[in-house]
Amino acid sequence: MAKKNKIEQQEKKLAAEIETLRQQLARALADYQNLEMRIRKEAEQFRDKLSWSLIDKLLAVLDDLERAEAHIGNKGLTIAVNQFKKVLASEGVRPIETEGQEFDPLSMDCIEVVKGPRNKVVETVLRGYTVNGKVIRPAKVKVGKGGIK
């Protein structure tokens, strides 16, 4: 009988150890999966930042080309500017619509308050852009202070 109790105690002890090991394994697997997800997300964010940095630099070039196009009025330059815009659009770059729109502090920077309809964009000084729905460069705008409809 004592031998049977001893065996039952060892079985209970081993069963408890197995359960403890199962729980530890489950936690380790969950931690590993969380780590994999975090690393994947951080890698995506890193790629996005690199991409956005390059796109931001290209937008500065586009700004200069558009100013030159407005000043020179050359058809060849207009074609090149339009092609440049198409390439950016194919990468998810979209201009932020501002003229006549309600001022949105999430996508616009107000650089001056001027006469015009209250809280409406009166003039866009520098076009803003989004990349896949995220603001990469806020628009620089002049906003109406009201009193004029």
Secondary structure as UniProt FT lines:
FT   HELIX           2..72
FT   HELIX           75..90
FT   TURN            91..92
FT   STRAND          93..95
FT   TURN            99..100
FT   TURN            105..107
FT   STRAND          108..114
FT   TURN            118..119
FT   STRAND          120..126
FT   STRAND          129..131
FT   TURN            132..133
FT   STRAND          134..137
FT   STRAND          139..144
//
